[in-house]
Amino acid sequence: MMKPHVLAALLCWGVFFWSAPVSANPKLAELEQKIADLALLQEQLAHRIEQVQNIRAALNEQRSILISEIRLLVKNFHVNTLQQAQEQTRLRNNIDLMRQVLSYGDELDAKVLFYQNGRERLAYLSRLAEDDIRMLSALNDLKIDALTTQISLIVNRYLPEAHVIQIDPQRIALIPAEQVWERVSKEK
């Protein structure tokens, strides 16, 4: 029977022996750095989601105000059609504002989905990388290279949006006035 102190020394030596190549492996260090990058990017995307939700809440408030005013004007001027509404300057202006509010709201909703998808992809890659680190003895450099490349591609896709919400007003297609009229008419 082996003495306890000899067994402990062998176990320590075995842990050191088996872990030394892992920590000396530059591919592992690169993968660990990628995991840190993923965590940071996930946090940044979470902040962008929060910002978009705050902006969306403000737009919803503006939308409610506009709808109330449109309904009041429709009632006061006995307006039944979009054409009649377009003849009233205030109504026409409010419908145009609603077009912008609704269009930007749709764009912000798309941004939230984009950010959420990014966070899910990053979480998946992070879990995959962590699992691969745990199983490093079974991994080869090619698999680590493929994973770090995949991580880099996803990071590059979401990184520009992680610092600031990017909406190009030139690329937003305004909702047609008819759709605004339909939404306002149907909404209670």
MIMIMI-122438 format. One record per residue: x, y, z of N, C-alpha, C, O in turn; residue in one letter. Coordinates in pm, whole numbers, plus 50000, padded with zeros to 5 digits. Example, Ala and Ser with C-alpha at 12.3 -4.5 7.8 and 13.67 -1.06 7.14 Angstrom:
BEGIN
+-------+-------+-------+-------+-------+-------+-------+-------+-------+-------+-------+-------+------+
|  n.xx |  n.yy |  n.zz | ca.xx | ca.yy | ca.zz |  c.xx |  c.yy |  c.zz |  o.xx |  o.yy |  o.zz | resn |
+-------+-------+-------+-------+-------+-------+-------+-------+-------+-------+-------+-------+------+
| 51319 | 49431 | 50780 | 51230 | 49550 | 50780 | 51320 | 49670 | 50780 | 51424 | 49668 | 50846 |    A |
| 51285 | 49775 | 50708 | 51367 | 49894 | 50714 | 51290 | 50003 | 50787 | 51341 | 50114 | 50804 |    S |
+-------+-------+-------+-------+-------+-------+-------+-------+-------+-------+-------+-------+------+
//
This chain:
BEGIN
+-------+-------+-------+-------+-------+-------+-------+-------+-------+-------+-------+-------+------+
|  n.xx |  n.yy |  n.zz | ca.xx | ca.yy | ca.zz |  c.xx |  c.yy |  c.zz |  o.xx |  o.yy |  o.zz | resn |
+-------+-------+-------+-------+-------+-------+-------+-------+-------+-------+-------+-------+------+
| 50084 | 49882 | 50000 | 50000 | 50000 | 50000 | 50088 | 50124 | 50000 | 50189 | 50131 | 50071 |    M |
| 50048 | 50223 | 49918 | 50126 | 50345 | 49904 | 50095 | 50437 | 50021 | 49980 | 50447 | 50065 |    M |
| 50198 | 50505 | 50069 | 50180 | 50598 | 50180 | 50104 | 50721 | 50129 | 50120 | 50760 | 50014 |    K |
| 50020 | 50784 | 50216 | 49937 | 50898 | 50174 | 50019 | 51015 | 50120 | 49978 | 51077 | 50022 |    P |
| 50133 | 51046 | 50181 | 50210 | 51161 | 50133 | 50272 | 51134 | 49997 | 50288 | 51227 | 49917 |    H |
| 50308 | 51008 | 49968 | 50363 | 50972 | 49837 | 50252 | 50981 | 49732 | 50273 | 51032 | 49622 |    V |
| 50133 | 50931 | 49769 | 50020 | 50937 | 49678 | 49983 | 51083 | 49647 | 49956 | 51117 | 49532 |    L |
| 49982 | 51168 | 49748 | 49952 | 51310 | 49728 | 50056 | 51375 | 49638 | 50021 | 51455 | 49551 |    A |
| 50182 | 51342 | 49658 | 50289 | 51399 | 49576 | 50273 | 51354 | 49430 | 50290 | 51434 | 49339 |    A |
| 50240 | 51227 | 49410 | 50221 | 51177 | 49274 | 50100 | 51244 | 49207 | 50104 | 51278 | 49089 |    L |
| 49991 | 51261 | 49285 | 49873 | 51327 | 49229 | 49905 | 51471 | 49189 | 49867 | 51515 | 49081 |    L |
| 49976 | 51543 | 49275 | 50015 | 51681 | 49243 | 50103 | 51684 | 49119 | 50085 | 51767 | 49030 |    C |
| 50199 | 51591 | 49115 | 50288 | 51586 | 49000 | 50209 | 51553 | 48873 | 50236 | 51609 | 48767 |    W |
| 50111 | 51462 | 48885 | 50028 | 51424 | 48770 | 49945 | 51541 | 48721 | 49933 | 51563 | 48600 |    G |
| 49887 | 51616 | 48813 | 49809 | 51733 | 48774 | 49901 | 51833 | 48705 | 49864 | 51890 | 48602 |    V |
| 50020 | 51856 | 48762 | 50114 | 51950 | 48702 | 50158 | 51900 | 48565 | 50164 | 51976 | 48468 |    F |
| 50191 | 51771 | 48559 | 50240 | 51713 | 48436 | 50136 | 51725 | 48325 | 50169 | 51763 | 48212 |    F |
| 50010 | 51690 | 48357 | 49906 | 51692 | 48254 | 49858 | 51833 | 48222 | 49811 | 51858 | 48111 |    W |
| 49868 | 51925 | 48317 | 49818 | 52060 | 48291 | 49926 | 52150 | 48230 | 49893 | 52253 | 48171 |    S |
| 50052 | 52114 | 48243 | 50158 | 52200 | 48191 | 50146 | 52221 | 48040 | 50154 | 52335 | 47996 |    A |
| 50127 | 52115 | 47959 | 50115 | 52139 | 47817 | 49991 | 52221 | 47781 | 49992 | 52298 | 47685 |    P |
| 49885 | 52205 | 47861 | 49763 | 52278 | 47833 | 49787 | 52427 | 47848 | 49749 | 52505 | 47761 |    V |
| 49851 | 52468 | 47959 | 49872 | 52611 | 47981 | 49981 | 52666 | 47890 | 49986 | 52786 | 47866 |    S |
| 50068 | 52579 | 47840 | 50175 | 52624 | 47750 | 50128 | 52628 | 47606 | 50198 | 52680 | 47520 |    A |
| 50012 | 52576 | 47578 | 49961 | 52568 | 47442 | 49911 | 52707 | 47398 | 49817 | 52761 | 47457 |    N |
| 49974 | 52765 | 47295 | 49931 | 52899 | 47250 | 49789 | 52898 | 47193 | 49720 | 52999 | 47199 |    P |
| 49748 | 52787 | 47139 | 49611 | 52777 | 47087 | 49511 | 52786 | 47202 | 49405 | 52848 | 47188 |    K |
| 49544 | 52725 | 47315 | 49457 | 52733 | 47431 | 49450 | 52876 | 47483 | 49342 | 52925 | 47518 |    L |
| 49564 | 52942 | 47487 | 49566 | 53082 | 47533 | 49481 | 53168 | 47441 | 49408 | 53257 | 47487 |    A |
| 49490 | 53143 | 47311 | 49409 | 53219 | 47216 | 49260 | 53192 | 47238 | 49178 | 53284 | 47232 |    E |
| 49226 | 53067 | 47263 | 49087 | 53030 | 47288 | 49035 | 53094 | 47417 | 48922 | 53141 | 47422 |    L |
| 49119 | 53096 | 47520 | 49079 | 53161 | 47646 | 49057 | 53310 | 47625 | 48965 | 53368 | 47683 |    E |
| 49140 | 53372 | 47542 | 49122 | 53515 | 47511 | 48992 | 53537 | 47434 | 48922 | 53635 | 47456 |    Q |
| 48960 | 53445 | 47344 | 48836 | 53455 | 47269 | 48715 | 53444 | 47361 | 48615 | 53514 | 47342 |    K |
| 48724 | 53358 | 47461 | 48615 | 53346 | 47558 | 48596 | 53477 | 47632 | 48483 | 53521 | 47655 |    I |
| 48706 | 53541 | 47670 | 48697 | 53671 | 47737 | 48636 | 53775 | 47643 | 48555 | 53857 | 47686 |    A |
| 48673 | 53771 | 47515 | 48616 | 53863 | 47416 | 48465 | 53841 | 47403 | 48388 | 53936 | 47396 |    D |
| 48426 | 53714 | 47401 | 48284 | 53681 | 47389 | 48206 | 53735 | 47509 | 48097 | 53790 | 47493 |    L |
| 48261 | 53719 | 47627 | 48193 | 53766 | 47748 | 48175 | 53918 | 47744 | 48069 | 53969 | 47778 |    A |
| 48278 | 53989 | 47704 | 48271 | 54134 | 47695 | 48168 | 54178 | 47591 | 48090 | 54269 | 47616 |    L |
| 48169 | 54113 | 47477 | 48075 | 54149 | 47372 | 47931 | 54118 | 47414 | 47840 | 54195 | 47383 |    L |
| 47911 | 54007 | 47484 | 47777 | 53975 | 47533 | 47728 | 54084 | 47628 | 47611 | 54124 | 47621 |    Q |
| 47814 | 54132 | 47714 | 47778 | 54239 | 47807 | 47744 | 54367 | 47731 | 47646 | 54435 | 47763 |    E |
| 47823 | 54399 | 47630 | 47797 | 54520 | 47551 | 47664 | 54509 | 47477 | 47589 | 54607 | 47470 |    Q |
| 47634 | 54393 | 47422 | 47507 | 54374 | 47353 | 47390 | 54383 | 47450 | 47283 | 54433 | 47414 |    L |
| 47409 | 54336 | 47572 | 47304 | 54348 | 47674 | 47276 | 54496 | 47702 | 47161 | 54535 | 47718 |    A |
| 47380 | 54576 | 47707 | 47362 | 54720 | 47728 | 47289 | 54784 | 47609 | 47204 | 54871 | 47628 |    H |
| 47322 | 54740 | 47487 | 47254 | 54796 | 47370 | 47106 | 54759 | 47372 | 47021 | 54840 | 47336 |    R |
| 47076 | 54636 | 47413 | 46936 | 54593 | 47422 | 46861 | 54682 | 47520 | 46750 | 54726 | 47493 |    I |
| 46923 | 54708 | 47633 | 46861 | 54796 | 47734 | 46839 | 54936 | 47677 | 46734 | 54996 | 47699 |    E |
| 46938 | 54989 | 47607 | 46924 | 55121 | 47546 | 46811 | 55124 | 47444 | 46729 | 55216 | 47443 |    Q |
| 46806 | 55023 | 47359 | 46702 | 55017 | 47257 | 46564 | 55009 | 47324 | 46470 | 55074 | 47279 |    V |
| 46553 | 54931 | 47429 | 46425 | 54919 | 47498 | 46383 | 55053 | 47559 | 46264 | 55086 | 47560 |    Q |
| 46478 | 55129 | 47610 | 46446 | 55262 | 47663 | 46401 | 55356 | 47552 | 46305 | 55431 | 47569 |    N |
| 46470 | 55352 | 47440 | 46432 | 55436 | 47326 | 46294 | 55393 | 47276 | 46209 | 55477 | 47243 |    I |
| 46272 | 55263 | 47270 | 46143 | 55209 | 47223 | 46030 | 55254 | 47315 | 45921 | 55287 | 47268 |    R |
| 46056 | 55257 | 47444 | 45953 | 55302 | 47539 | 45918 | 55448 | 47513 | 45801 | 55486 | 47518 |    A |
| 46018 | 55529 | 47486 | 45994 | 55671 | 47456 | 45914 | 55685 | 47327 | 45823 | 55768 | 47318 |    A |
| 45947 | 55604 | 47227 | 45871 | 55607 | 47101 | 45727 | 55563 | 47123 | 45635 | 55620 | 47064 |    L |
| 45707 | 55463 | 47206 | 45571 | 55417 | 47235 | 45489 | 55526 | 47303 | 45370 | 55542 | 47278 |    N |
| 45554 | 55601 | 47389 | 45488 | 55713 | 47456 | 45447 | 55818 | 47352 | 45334 | 55867 | 47353 |    E |
| 45540 | 55851 | 47261 | 45511 | 55947 | 47154 | 45399 | 55894 | 47065 | 45312 | 55970 | 47023 |    Q |
| 45401 | 55767 | 47038 | 45299 | 55703 | 46955 | 45161 | 55717 | 47019 | 45064 | 55750 | 46951 |    R |
| 45153 | 55693 | 47149 | 45026 | 55705 | 47220 | 44972 | 55847 | 47216 | 44852 | 55869 | 47198 |    S |
| 45061 | 55943 | 47232 | 45021 | 56084 | 47227 | 44966 | 56118 | 47088 | 44863 | 56183 | 47075 |    I |
| 45037 | 56073 | 46986 | 44994 | 56100 | 46849 | 44860 | 56034 | 46818 | 44772 | 56095 | 46757 |    L |
| 44843 | 55910 | 46861 | 44718 | 55839 | 46836 | 44602 | 55912 | 46903 | 44495 | 55929 | 46844 |    I |
| 44623 | 55954 | 47025 | 44517 | 56028 | 47096 | 44480 | 56155 | 47022 | 44362 | 56186 | 47006 |    S |
| 44580 | 56228 | 46977 | 44553 | 56352 | 46906 | 44486 | 56325 | 46771 | 44394 | 56396 | 46733 |    E |
| 44532 | 56222 | 46701 | 44470 | 56188 | 46572 | 44324 | 56152 | 46593 | 44238 | 56198 | 46517 |    I |
| 44295 | 56072 | 46692 | 44156 | 56033 | 46719 | 44069 | 56154 | 46753 | 43955 | 56164 | 46708 |    R |
| 44123 | 56244 | 46833 | 44049 | 56364 | 46870 | 44020 | 56450 | 46746 | 43909 | 56498 | 46727 |    L |
| 44122 | 56467 | 46661 | 44103 | 56547 | 46540 | 44007 | 56478 | 46443 | 43925 | 56545 | 46379 |    L |
| 44015 | 56348 | 46432 | 43923 | 56273 | 46345 | 43780 | 56294 | 46392 | 43689 | 56316 | 46311 |    V |
| 43761 | 56287 | 46522 | 43627 | 56305 | 46578 | 43579 | 56449 | 46556 | 43467 | 56470 | 46512 |    K |
| 43664 | 56546 | 46586 | 43626 | 56688 | 46575 | 43596 | 56729 | 46431 | 43504 | 56807 | 46406 |    N |
| 43675 | 56677 | 46337 | 43656 | 56715 | 46196 | 43569 | 56615 | 46119 | 43550 | 56631 | 45999 |    F |
| 43516 | 56514 | 46187 | 43430 | 56413 | 46124 | 43499 | 56349 | 46004 | 43442 | 56342 | 45895 |    H |
| 43621 | 56304 | 46025 | 43701 | 56244 | 45920 | 43677 | 56093 | 45918 | 43678 | 56028 | 46023 |    V |
| 43654 | 56040 | 45798 | 43627 | 55897 | 45784 | 43729 | 55825 | 45696 | 43739 | 55703 | 45700 |    N |
| 43804 | 55900 | 45616 | 43897 | 55836 | 45523 | 44034 | 55903 | 45533 | 44048 | 56012 | 45588 |    T |
| 44133 | 55835 | 45481 | 44268 | 55891 | 45477 | 44270 | 56017 | 45392 | 44336 | 56115 | 45426 |    L |
| 44199 | 56015 | 45282 | 44197 | 56133 | 45195 | 44143 | 56255 | 45270 | 44197 | 56365 | 45257 |    Q |
| 44039 | 56236 | 45348 | 43985 | 56346 | 45427 | 44087 | 56390 | 45533 | 44102 | 56509 | 45559 |    Q |
| 44155 | 56294 | 45591 | 44256 | 56325 | 45693 | 44371 | 56405 | 45632 | 44422 | 56497 | 45695 |    A |
| 44411 | 56370 | 45510 | 44521 | 56440 | 45443 | 44486 | 56585 | 45412 | 44575 | 56668 | 45396 |    Q |
| 44358 | 56616 | 45404 | 44316 | 56753 | 45377 | 44331 | 56843 | 45500 | 44336 | 56965 | 45487 |    E |
| 44339 | 56784 | 45616 | 44356 | 56859 | 45741 | 44506 | 56863 | 45773 | 44568 | 56758 | 45793 |    Q |
| 44563 | 56983 | 45778 | 44708 | 56998 | 45796 | 44757 | 56926 | 45921 | 44854 | 56851 | 45916 |    T |
| 44691 | 56949 | 46031 | 44736 | 56889 | 46158 | 44730 | 56736 | 46152 | 44821 | 56668 | 46197 |    R |
| 44623 | 56684 | 46096 | 44611 | 56538 | 46082 | 44718 | 56483 | 45989 | 44781 | 56382 | 46019 |    L |
| 44739 | 56550 | 45876 | 44842 | 56506 | 45781 | 44979 | 56504 | 45849 | 45056 | 56409 | 45832 |    R |
| 45010 | 56609 | 45925 | 45139 | 56615 | 45996 | 45150 | 56504 | 46101 | 45255 | 56442 | 46116 |    N |
| 45042 | 56480 | 46173 | 45045 | 56373 | 46274 | 45061 | 56236 | 46210 | 45130 | 56149 | 46264 |    N |
| 44997 | 56216 | 46097 | 45013 | 56087 | 46026 | 45157 | 56072 | 45978 | 45213 | 55963 | 45986 |    I |
| 45215 | 56180 | 45928 | 45356 | 56174 | 45887 | 45447 | 56144 | 46006 | 45541 | 56066 | 45994 |    D |
| 45420 | 56206 | 46120 | 45498 | 56176 | 46241 | 45481 | 56030 | 46281 | 45577 | 55964 | 46321 |    L |
| 45358 | 55981 | 46272 | 45333 | 55840 | 46306 | 45409 | 55747 | 46211 | 45458 | 55642 | 46253 |    M |
| 45419 | 55785 | 46086 | 45496 | 55704 | 45991 | 45639 | 55689 | 46041 | 45695 | 55580 | 46038 |    R |
| 45697 | 55799 | 46086 | 45835 | 55796 | 46135 | 45845 | 55716 | 46264 | 45934 | 55632 | 46280 |    Q |
| 45753 | 55743 | 46357 | 45756 | 55672 | 46486 | 45742 | 55521 | 46465 | 45817 | 55443 | 46523 |    V |
| 45647 | 55481 | 46382 | 45625 | 55338 | 46358 | 45743 | 55276 | 46284 | 45784 | 55164 | 46314 |    L |
| 45798 | 55348 | 46187 | 45911 | 55295 | 46110 | 46034 | 55279 | 46199 | 46102 | 55176 | 46194 |    S |
| 46063 | 55380 | 46280 | 46176 | 55368 | 46371 | 46151 | 55260 | 46476 | 46243 | 55188 | 46515 |    Y |
| 46028 | 55247 | 46521 | 45995 | 55141 | 46616 | 46021 | 55004 | 46558 | 46076 | 54916 | 46625 |    G |
| 45981 | 54985 | 46432 | 46006 | 54857 | 46366 | 46156 | 54831 | 46354 | 46203 | 54719 | 46374 |    D |
| 46231 | 54937 | 46321 | 46377 | 54924 | 46308 | 46440 | 54889 | 46444 | 46530 | 54806 | 46452 |    E |
| 46391 | 54952 | 46550 | 46442 | 54922 | 46684 | 46408 | 54779 | 46726 | 46490 | 54712 | 46789 |    L |
| 46289 | 54733 | 46691 | 46252 | 54594 | 46720 | 46346 | 54498 | 46650 | 46388 | 54397 | 46706 |    D |
| 46380 | 54531 | 46526 | 46475 | 54447 | 46451 | 46612 | 54449 | 46518 | 46681 | 54347 | 46522 |    A |
| 46653 | 54565 | 46571 | 46782 | 54575 | 46641 | 46783 | 54486 | 46764 | 46882 | 54418 | 46790 |    K |
| 46675 | 54488 | 46840 | 46669 | 54403 | 46960 | 46683 | 54257 | 46921 | 46758 | 54183 | 46985 |    V |
| 46613 | 54215 | 46817 | 46626 | 54076 | 46771 | 46769 | 54046 | 46727 | 46823 | 53939 | 46757 |    L |
| 46829 | 54139 | 46655 | 46967 | 54124 | 46611 | 47061 | 54106 | 46731 | 47144 | 54016 | 46733 |    F |
| 47045 | 54193 | 46830 | 47129 | 54185 | 46950 | 47103 | 54056 | 47029 | 47196 | 53992 | 47076 |    Y |
| 46977 | 54018 | 47041 | 46944 | 53895 | 47114 | 47001 | 53773 | 47043 | 47056 | 53683 | 47106 |    Q |
| 46989 | 53770 | 46911 | 47047 | 53660 | 46834 | 47198 | 53656 | 46853 | 47258 | 53549 | 46869 |    N |
| 47260 | 53773 | 46852 | 47404 | 53780 | 46874 | 47443 | 53726 | 47010 | 47539 | 53650 | 47021 |    G |
| 47368 | 53765 | 47114 | 47399 | 53716 | 47248 | 47383 | 53564 | 47256 | 47463 | 53496 | 47321 |    R |
| 47280 | 53511 | 47190 | 47261 | 53366 | 47191 | 47375 | 53294 | 47118 | 47424 | 53191 | 47164 |    E |
| 47416 | 53349 | 47006 | 47528 | 53289 | 46931 | 47656 | 53296 | 47013 | 47732 | 53199 | 47020 |    R |
| 47679 | 53411 | 47076 | 47799 | 53428 | 47158 | 47798 | 53332 | 47277 | 47901 | 53274 | 47311 |    L |
| 47682 | 53316 | 47339 | 47670 | 53224 | 47453 | 47699 | 53081 | 47408 | 47768 | 53005 | 47477 |    A |
| 47645 | 53044 | 47292 | 47670 | 52910 | 47240 | 47819 | 52888 | 47214 | 47875 | 52786 | 47254 |    Y |
| 47882 | 52984 | 47148 | 48024 | 52970 | 47118 | 48108 | 52969 | 47246 | 48208 | 52897 | 47255 |    L |
| 48068 | 53047 | 47342 | 48140 | 53050 | 47469 | 48132 | 52914 | 47538 | 48233 | 52862 | 47587 |    S |
| 48012 | 52858 | 47542 | 47997 | 52724 | 47603 | 48078 | 52620 | 47526 | 48142 | 52534 | 47586 |    R |
| 48075 | 52630 | 47395 | 48151 | 52537 | 47312 | 48301 | 52549 | 47339 | 48370 | 52449 | 47354 |    L |
| 48349 | 52672 | 47347 | 48492 | 52695 | 47373 | 48529 | 52644 | 47512 | 48634 | 52582 | 47529 |    A |
| 48445 | 52671 | 47611 | 48474 | 52623 | 47746 | 48476 | 52471 | 47751 | 48561 | 52412 | 47817 |    E |
| 48382 | 52408 | 47681 | 48382 | 52261 | 47675 | 48509 | 52211 | 47607 | 48568 | 52112 | 47651 |    D |
| 48550 | 52278 | 47501 | 48670 | 52235 | 47430 | 48795 | 52251 | 47517 | 48887 | 52169 | 47510 |    D |
| 48799 | 52355 | 47596 | 48914 | 52372 | 47686 | 48919 | 52256 | 47785 | 49026 | 52202 | 47813 |    I |
| 48802 | 52219 | 47837 | 48798 | 52107 | 47932 | 48841 | 51975 | 47867 | 48893 | 51886 | 47934 |    R |
| 48818 | 51966 | 47739 | 48849 | 51841 | 47670 | 48974 | 51857 | 47583 | 48988 | 51787 | 47483 |    M |
| 49062 | 51946 | 47620 | 49176 | 51980 | 47537 | 49262 | 51857 | 47500 | 49319 | 51852 | 47392 |    L |
| 49269 | 51763 | 47587 | 49352 | 51647 | 47557 | 49302 | 51574 | 47432 | 49379 | 51507 | 47364 |    S |
| 49173 | 51587 | 47403 | 49117 | 51520 | 47286 | 49115 | 51611 | 47163 | 49086 | 51566 | 47053 |    A |
| 49146 | 51737 | 47183 | 49140 | 51832 | 47071 | 49272 | 51838 | 46995 | 49378 | 51807 | 47048 |    L |
| 49261 | 51877 | 46873 | 49381 | 51906 | 46797 | 49379 | 52053 | 46757 | 49275 | 52119 | 46768 |    N |
| 49491 | 52103 | 46712 | 49502 | 52246 | 46679 | 49405 | 52288 | 46569 | 49358 | 52402 | 46569 |    D |
| 49375 | 52199 | 46476 | 49283 | 52236 | 46367 | 49144 | 52266 | 46420 | 49080 | 52360 | 46373 |    L |
| 49097 | 52188 | 46515 | 48964 | 52212 | 46571 | 48963 | 52343 | 46649 | 48865 | 52418 | 46642 |    K |
| 49069 | 52371 | 46722 | 49078 | 52498 | 46795 | 49083 | 52614 | 46697 | 49017 | 52716 | 46718 |    I |
| 49160 | 52600 | 46587 | 49165 | 52705 | 46485 | 49027 | 52730 | 46425 | 48987 | 52845 | 46405 |    D |
| 48954 | 52624 | 46398 | 48819 | 52640 | 46340 | 48728 | 52713 | 46437 | 48650 | 52799 | 46396 |    A |
| 48736 | 52677 | 46564 | 48651 | 52742 | 46664 | 48689 | 52889 | 46682 | 48601 | 52974 | 46690 |    L |
| 48820 | 52919 | 46690 | 48860 | 53058 | 46706 | 48823 | 53140 | 46582 | 48791 | 53258 | 46594 |    T |
| 48828 | 53080 | 46466 | 48785 | 53150 | 46344 | 48635 | 53178 | 46349 | 48591 | 53288 | 46315 |    T |
| 48558 | 53079 | 46391 | 48413 | 53098 | 46402 | 48381 | 53207 | 46503 | 48293 | 53290 | 46480 |    Q |
| 48451 | 53207 | 46615 | 48431 | 53311 | 46717 | 48467 | 53447 | 46659 | 48393 | 53544 | 46679 |    I |
| 48578 | 53457 | 46589 | 48620 | 53585 | 46530 | 48516 | 53637 | 46432 | 48489 | 53757 | 46430 |    S |
| 48459 | 53550 | 46352 | 48358 | 53592 | 46256 | 48235 | 53650 | 46326 | 48183 | 53754 | 46285 |    L |
| 48190 | 53583 | 46430 | 48073 | 53632 | 46504 | 48106 | 53761 | 46577 | 48026 | 53855 | 46576 |    I |
| 48223 | 53768 | 46640 | 48263 | 53890 | 46709 | 48269 | 54006 | 46610 | 48220 | 54115 | 46639 |    V |
| 48328 | 53985 | 46494 | 48337 | 54091 | 46393 | 48200 | 54134 | 46343 | 48181 | 54250 | 46305 |    N |
| 48104 | 54044 | 46342 | 47969 | 54076 | 46296 | 47897 | 54168 | 46395 | 47826 | 54259 | 46354 |    R |
| 47916 | 54144 | 46524 | 47841 | 54217 | 46625 | 47919 | 54330 | 46692 | 47858 | 54416 | 46755 |    Y |
| 48049 | 54332 | 46681 | 48131 | 54432 | 46750 | 48098 | 54576 | 46712 | 48089 | 54660 | 46801 |    L |
| 48080 | 54609 | 46583 | 48048 | 54748 | 46551 | 47920 | 54797 | 46617 | 47908 | 54915 | 46651 |    P |
| 47824 | 54707 | 46635 | 47696 | 54744 | 46696 | 47703 | 54742 | 46848 | 47610 | 54788 | 46914 |    E |
| 47810 | 54690 | 46905 | 47819 | 54678 | 47050 | 47851 | 54810 | 47117 | 47827 | 54826 | 47236 |    A |
| 47905 | 54904 | 47043 | 47946 | 55031 | 47101 | 47841 | 55139 | 47088 | 47828 | 55225 | 47175 |    H |
| 47766 | 55134 | 46980 | 47663 | 55236 | 46958 | 47554 | 55176 | 46870 | 47582 | 55097 | 46779 |    V |
| 47430 | 55213 | 46898 | 47318 | 55166 | 46818 | 47329 | 55235 | 46682 | 47334 | 55358 | 46674 |    I |
| 47332 | 55156 | 46578 | 47350 | 55211 | 46444 | 47222 | 55195 | 46363 | 47184 | 55085 | 46324 |    Q |
| 47157 | 55309 | 46338 | 47041 | 55311 | 46250 | 47066 | 55421 | 46149 | 47085 | 55537 | 46185 |    I |
| 47065 | 55384 | 46024 | 47089 | 55480 | 45916 | 46954 | 55533 | 45869 | 46878 | 55460 | 45805 |    D |
| 46924 | 55660 | 45900 | 46795 | 55716 | 45859 | 46771 | 55708 | 45708 | 46656 | 55703 | 45664 |    P |
| 46877 | 55706 | 45630 | 46864 | 55698 | 45485 | 46813 | 55561 | 45440 | 46757 | 55547 | 45331 |    Q |
| 46834 | 55460 | 45524 | 46794 | 55324 | 45486 | 46657 | 55284 | 45539 | 46608 | 55176 | 45508 |    R |
| 46596 | 55370 | 45618 | 46466 | 55336 | 45675 | 46358 | 55372 | 45575 | 46347 | 55487 | 45531 |    I |
| 46280 | 55275 | 45539 | 46167 | 55297 | 45449 | 46046 | 55329 | 45535 | 46002 | 55248 | 45616 |    A |
| 45993 | 55449 | 45518 | 45878 | 55490 | 45598 | 45756 | 55407 | 45560 | 45735 | 55372 | 45444 |    L |
| 45677 | 55378 | 45661 | 45553 | 55305 | 45642 | 45458 | 55394 | 45564 | 45450 | 55514 | 45592 |    I |
| 45387 | 55338 | 45468 | 45292 | 55420 | 45390 | 45183 | 55479 | 45481 | 45145 | 55419 | 45581 |    P |
| 45137 | 55595 | 45444 | 45033 | 55664 | 45522 | 44909 | 55576 | 45537 | 44842 | 55582 | 45640 |    A |
| 44878 | 55493 | 45436 | 44762 | 55405 | 45444 | 44775 | 55307 | 45560 | 44678 | 55282 | 45631 |    E |
| 44894 | 55253 | 45579 | 44915 | 55159 | 45690 | 44904 | 55230 | 45824 | 44849 | 55174 | 45919 |    Q |
| 44955 | 55353 | 45832 | 44942 | 55430 | 45956 | 44794 | 55452 | 45984 | 44748 | 55433 | 46097 |    V |
| 44721 | 55490 | 45882 | 44578 | 55515 | 45899 | 44507 | 55388 | 45947 | 44423 | 55394 | 46036 |    W |
| 44542 | 55274 | 45887 | 44481 | 55146 | 45927 | 44516 | 55112 | 46072 | 44428 | 55071 | 46148 |    E |
| 44640 | 55127 | 46110 | 44682 | 55096 | 46248 | 44611 | 55185 | 46348 | 44561 | 55138 | 46451 |    R |
| 44606 | 55314 | 46318 | 44541 | 55408 | 46411 | 44392 | 55380 | 46418 | 44333 | 55386 | 46526 |    V |
| 44330 | 55350 | 46305 | 44187 | 55325 | 46301 | 44151 | 55199 | 46379 | 44048 | 55195 | 46446 |    S |
| 44234 | 55096 | 46371 | 44206 | 54968 | 46434 | 44242 | 54965 | 46582 | 44180 | 54891 | 46659 |    K |
| 44339 | 55043 | 46623 | 44389 | 55040 | 46759 | 44287 | 55102 | 46855 | 44229 | 55207 | 46825 |    E |
| 44266 | 55040 | 46964 | 44169 | 55088 | 47063 | 44241 | 55158 | 47175 | 44178 | 55206 | 47269 |    K |
+-------+-------+-------+-------+-------+-------+-------+-------+-------+-------+-------+-------+------+
//
